């Protein structure tokens, strides 16, 4: 974009230069100076309740947050005098006092709001986080007798009400019932990344945002660290949107202002760069206030460096290194190009329409594991590979893997996962997929059409035999080092977009769980963590790829297809 072009609203192409200069990485936004002064006057008088001497925000709060505060409450179009910033997403590393500052911001908003009997929400993803926010706000009121006359605090309800207007601030733990009828005039969400792990978070956010189109518009402020695992769900969507706005790729007039304390992708991938402690300060705006440089370095030396897994989590929380981007030395290399190869229109039906031949990979599991099918098609004319996957799970998976329960529920809702009600539902579902391909004449007959884990379950083999797929139609695919051709080749196909997938959150999560290990002279793919980090659908994809390497040819449409009498 040339210097003479008008930037889209909230675009900040020099965000990295601003970070390096110690500035706030956000676009310049016009503000109403009078309103900004009133906002700061109230905010600065609030005092920290949990610090010796209870210093006021005027000296205890970093300038970066005051900039955020002013632009969120006092933005104004100089021509129309209308507010510009209706949503704000700030991603800042851990220990930058964001929860404490947010509590003070919420009190400021409650004081500034003149509309009567409205609702404001301060939402934490867990009870501990929401209670921490309430305790900070409550403590600030308790320290100032004048504030006690302005606000009524109801500890048992976790509610603070401005006596003059009746407008209340409710501090709540996130669940699907936090919005009940009335649309909040302001919603503040602390640790947004945690909502990526919760089922139906997107629906709740849509309810909250419903107030954005009313005459009395609702505002949304989201503040968070980076996720300690690969971004998923609503966090992935909001982060992607915020980056697009920052980079000027989200339309001319967005309503969300992004403030993202992160390194560019190239620097996140460069472990030498982010391990250089002289580069840490540009992402830590509260360094010297709530963060001690010496304590931070000692924490890294004693806790962050003890293992690769510990360092990954430490860097994600203290330096906002995104899992799946940085610390990628042992990630399966396909993750680097996965997002670029997504096609949301690529359903199973679309894959069949576009393909000249298809093969199937299956990775079977026990009752507490996933059962996955991958369909790999070779596109007509282009000969690109097209990938569609689906998985099945029994209730035991949800019961035993509580840490991924919400993710799996989201995948089910998206249509990428089916919950089995009876033993055999997974096998039946997989065979139904295979039969659809067979009816279309897309499966090869002169070479194996179905690739199975060599340790696959016998029930699947019985089901295939009963469906008419004898031993000549399937093959046991060697695992471990024997899959090296697929492990190394698929990233190459992704890099030059010769492999296109359906862009599902399920497969993005699965790919993010995979890491490579060098065993002897061969690379193998394993899970990032035992038990909960599922990679079954990726293993099914590898099984299918091993068959596609053989350049199979399809049998051609059945007599029923050619006569237009295809099976339902």
N, C-alpha and C positions, 0 to 999 in steps of 0.2 A: 504494500500500500504506500503510495507516494505521500510526501509531506503535505501536499496541497489537498489531498482528499479528506473529506470529513469523516472522522472515525465514527463507528456506531456507538451508541450510548454505552457508557461504562467499559468500553474497550481500553486496555492498558498495555499497548505493545512493548513499552519499556519497563515492564514489571520487574524483570531480572536486574536491570540496571538500577532500579530503585532499591531493591533489596541489597545489592552490593554497596550502595551508598548509605545504607542505614535508614532508608525512607520506607513509608508504608506502601506496599505493592498494590495500589488501587488507582483508579482513574480520578482525575480532577472533577469534582462535582460542585456545581454552584449551590450556595447555601444562603439562607436567610440569617443575616448576622444577628439581628435582634433575638430571634428564637434560639439561635445557637448560644448566645450569652445567657439566656434564662436557663437553658438546659445545663450548661456547665456550672452555673451558679449553684443550682441545687445539687448536682452530682458531686461537686467538689467539697461540699460540707459533710457528706456522708463519711463515716469513719470505720476503719477496719476493726471488727469486733474480736478477732482472734490473734492480733499482733500487739506486742507489748507497747504501751503508750497510746494505743488506738489512733494511729495517725490518720488524718483526713485524706480523702482521695486527691485533694489538690496537690499533695506531695507523694502519696503512696501509689498512685495509678500512673502507668506508663502513658506517654504522649500518644502512642499508637492507638490505645483504646479510646482515648478522648477524641481522636480523629474519627474513629468508628462511630462513637456515640453521637457526635455532632452531625455527621453526614446522614446517619440513620433517622434522626429526629428533625433535622433542619434543612434537608435538601429542598431546593425550590427552583423551578424553571423561572428564569428572570422575565420571560415574556408572559407566561400564563399565570405565574404565582402558584402553580400546582406542585405538589410534592413529586419527586422523581424516584426516590428509593423506597419501594414498597416491600422489598425483600433484601436480605443481606446474608451472605454465607461467608463466614470467617473460618479458615482452617489455620490453627496455630498450634505449635507443639505443646506437649504436656508441661505443667508447672509454670505457665505464664499467667497464673491467677485468673484464668478466664471465668471459672465458676463464681468466684468472689465478685469480679467486675460485673458479670452478668446479673448477679443479685442486685447490685447497686443500680445498674441500668434499668432493671425492672421497677425498682422503687421510683426512679426518676420518671419513667413512663407513666406510672400510676399518678404521680403528682402533676404531670403536665396534661393529662387527659381531662378535658372539661365536660365530655359527654356523660350524662348521668346513667347509672345503673348498667354499665357495660361490664364485660368480662375480659380479663387478661389471663393468659396461661403461661406458666414457666414449667416446662416439661423436661424431666430427666428420664433416661432410658431404664434406670433401675431405682429402687427405693433409696439406696445409699446416696446416689447422686442427687436425687430430688430433695431428700432431707437435708443434705449439705447446703444446697441452694437456699432452702427455706431458713435454715439456721443462720446463714450469713445475713439474709435480709432482715430477719427478726432481730438479730443482734445489732444491726445498724440502727433500727428504730429504738431499741432499748437504751442506746447510748445517748440519745438526744431527747430531752424533755419536750421540745417543740414538735418533734416528729411524732411523739406519742399522742399529741393533741390532734395531729393531722391524720394519723393512721390508726386503725383498730386491728390488732393482731389476734387471730384465733388459732392458737397452737394446735388444737385438736382437729381442726379442719384444714390446717396448712393454708390458711387464707389471710390475706392482708387487704383491708378495705380503706379507701379514702373516705373519711367521714362526710366531707362536704358533698361529694357526688354520688356516693354509694357504689362506685365502680370498684371492682375487687380484682385482686391478683391471686389466683389459685395455683399453688405449687403442686404438681401431680407427677406420678410415675406413669410412663407411657403404657397405655393399653388401648384397645379398640373402642372404649367408652369415654375417653377423655373429652370428646366433643359430643354434647348431647343437646341438639337443637340450636342453641344460640351460637352464632359465629363469633369467635373472640375478636376484639378490636386489635389485639396484639398477641402473638404467640412466640415465645422464646423456647428454642429447643437446644438443650445442652447435650454435647456428645452425640451429634447426629449420626456419626458412623456406626454407633451401636444399633441404630434402628435398621441398618442393613441386615442385621441378624434376626429381625423380628418379622413374623408373618403379618401380612395385611397392613404393614406400615404405609405403603403407598396409598391405600384407600383412606386411611386416617388423614394423611397429608392433603389429599384431595378435598376432604371435608373441611379442613382448616382453611385451605385456600379458597373455598367457596365464598368467603367473605370479601375476596379481592374484587369481585364484580358487583358488589352492592354499593349503594350511595355512601354508606358509612364503611369505607374500605378497611379491611383487616391487614395488618402488617405482620411479617414473619421475619424473625432473626434466628439464624442457625449458627452455632459456634461449636467447634469440634477439633479434636486431634485427627490425625490420619488413623485408619483402621489398622489393627495389629494382625490382620489377615487380608487376603485379596478382597478389594471392594466388591460388594454385591448389593443387590436390591436397591432400595431408595438411595443409599449413600453413593453407590456407583452412578446412578442417574443424576443426582444433584451435583456431584463433583464433575462429571462430564459436562453438564450444562454450564457450570460456573467457569470452567476452563474455556469453553467455547465463547462465552461472553467476554471474558478477559482478553481472549485472542482476536476478538472482533469477528467471530464466525457464527453469531447467534441471532442475526437479524438486526435491524436498525434501532429498535427501541425496547430493549429488555427492561424488566422491572427489578431484577436481582443485581445487586452490586457484589462482585466477588472480591474477597481479600484473602489471598492464598499464600501463606508462608511455606513455600516449597522450593526446592531446586528444580531447574529445568530437567527434563527427562535424561538428557545426555549426562548431566552431573549426578543424577540419581543412580545411573548405571555405572558410574565411575567410582569404584570403591575407594580408590586412592584419594579422590577429591573429598568425599564426604567424611572419610576417616581423618582428614586433616583438620585438627581442632581449631585452626585459625579460621575455618569456614563456618563454624557452628553459629557464631554470633549473629550472622545476618538473618537467621531464622528464629532468633530468640529475642523478641523485642523487650522482654522484661529482664534481660540479663543485668544483674546488679541491683534489681528490685526484689523480685521473688525467687530469682535463680542465682545461685552462687556458682561462678565458673569453676572454682576448685572442687566443690561438691559434685558438680556435673561430671567432671573428668574422673573423679574418684569412683563415682557410680558406674561409669563406663568401664573403667579398668577392673573393678571388682565384681560387677554383675553383668554388664553388657557383653564382655568379651569371653565369657566362660564357655560358650558354644556357638555354633552358627545359628541355631534356633534362638538362643537368647539375644544374640546381636541383632537378628532380624527384628525381633519384637522391640528391642531398645531403640533401634534406629527409626522404626515406624512411629514410635511415640515421642521421641525427643528431637527427631530431625524430619519428621513427616515423610520418610522414605516409603514410597508405595510398594507394598508386597506385590511381586509379579513384575515390577519395573526395576527397582534397585534390589541389591542382594540377590541377583539372578544367577550367580555363578553355578549353583546346583539346580536351578529350575530347568525343567524341560524347555529347550530352546523354542519350541513352537509357541510358547506364551508371548514371545516378543512381537509376533505378527498376527496373533489370533484375532484381536479386535478388528484389524484392518480387513479381514477376509469374511466378515459377517454379511449375511443377506437375510433380513427378517422375513422375506417372502418365501423362503425355501422350506416349505412344508414337505411332508412325505409325498403328497400328491403332486406338488410342483416338481420335486426331484424326479419322480417317475415320468412326468411329462417331458422333462428336458433330457433324460438319459437314454443312451443306446444300450447300456448294459448295467446291471447292478450286482453287487455281491453283499453278503451279510456277515457281520462279525458279532459274536455273542460272548459275553463274559458272565457266567453264572455265579451265583453266590448262595450262601446259606441264609437262614432265617433272619440273621442280624446284619446282613450285607445287602447290597443292591444287586439286582439282576439287570444287565444292560444289553441293548441291541444297537448296533450301528449299521446303517445302510449307506453304502458307498456307491455312488453312481458315476459313470463316465459320460460327460455331457456330449451331446451330438455336436459335430463340427469342431468345437473348441477342444474337445477331449479333456477339459478340466474335470477334476474330481469334485463331486457334490456330496456333502455329508449331512445325514440326519440321524439323530440318536433319540432313544427313549429308555427309561428305566422303570423298574418295578421295585417295590419295597413292602415288607411285612411290618406290622405294628411293632415288632421287636426292635426294629431299627430306631424308631422314634423313642421307645422306652429306654433303650440302652445308650443312645447317643443324644443325650439331652442338648448338648452344645450345638448340634446341627438341626434340631427339631424345626426351628422356625424357617431355616433355609429350605428344608425338604418340603414344608407346607407351601412355601412360595413356589417351588418348582412344580408341585402338584397343581396349584392354582393356575400356573402358566401352561399346563398341559404337557409338561416334559417328564412327569413322574406319575405313576399309577400306584395306588395303595392296594395291595392284595388282600382280599377278604378271606380267601381260602387257599390252601396249599395247591399249587398248580396253576394259579391265575397268571403268574409270570410266564410260565412255559406256554400256556395257551395264548397269551398276548403276543409273545414273540413269534409263534407259529402263524398267527393271523397276519402279522406283517409280512412274513415270508410268503404266505399264500397269495397276498395281494400282488407281490412282485412276480410270482409264478404265473398268475392269471394274465398278467400283462406281457408275459413272454420276455421278461427282462433278465431272468436268471440264466447263467450259462448251464449247458448240459454236458459239454465235452470236457469241462474242468470243474473242480469243486465250486459250489455256489455259496456255501456256508462255512465259515471258519470258527471253530470252537476252541476254547481253552482246553488244553489236553487233560486238565483235571476237572472238566465240566461235569455237571450232575447227570446221572443216568436217566433221570426223568425226562430231560430234554431229548436225549437220544431216542427214548421210547416214543415221545410225542412226534418227533420228526419221522420216525419209521411209520407210525400210524397215519401220518398225513401224506405218505407217499414219497418221502425224501429218504431214500436208502443210503447206504454207505458211500455210494459213488457220488452223491450230491453234497456231502460234507467232509470236512477234514479236520483233524486235531492239529492245531497250530502250536508249535513249540513256544514256550514262554521264556522269560529271562533274556539271556544273551541272544537267543535265537530270533528275537524280535528286533534286533539291532537295525536291520534294513529299514523298518518302519520308523523306529525311534529317530534315526538320523535323516531320513528322506522327507518325512512329512513337514518338518520345519522349513526345508528348502522349497517345498511346494507352496507353503503358506507365504513365504517371503515374496515369491513372484506371482502370488494370487492364482496358482494353479490348483488350489484346494479351497473351495467355498463351503461355508457351513451356515446353519440356520440362525446364528447370532443369539442363542439362548443363554440366559444367565446360568442355567444348569451346566452347560458345557464349559462356559467361562470359569465357573467355580471348579469344575473337575480338572481342567487343564492347569489352573493355578495351584492345585494340590500336588501336581506331579513334579518330581525332581529326578535328576539323572545321577547315577553312580557309576564310576569306572570299576569294573570287576575284571581284573586281568587286563586284557587288551580290548574288552568290549564294554559298551555302555548299556545299562539297563535302566528302566524307569521304575521308581518306587514311590510310595506315598510320603508327603511331607511330615505326617504324624500318624502314628498307629491308630487304627480303629475308626476315627471319625472323618479323616480326610480321604474321601472316596475318590477313586480314579477308575472305577469299573467301566464307565462309558468310554474313556480314552483307551483302555485296554481292548475293549470291543472294537474300537476304531483301528487299532493296530492289527488286530486279527483280520479285519476286512481288508486292510491295506496289503497284507501279505498275499491275499488272493488277487487283488487288483494288479499287483506287480506282474502276474502271469499273463496280462493282456487278454482277458477272457472275451469270448464272443457270446452274445445272447442267443437264446433258442429261437426268438421271434414270437410274435403274437400267437396265442392259441386260436383254434378255429372259432371259439366263442367270441374272442375279441374282434377278429376280422369280420364277423357277421353282425357286430354291434350288440352281442348278447352277453356282455361281460357279467361276471358274478357280482352281486351286490356286496 
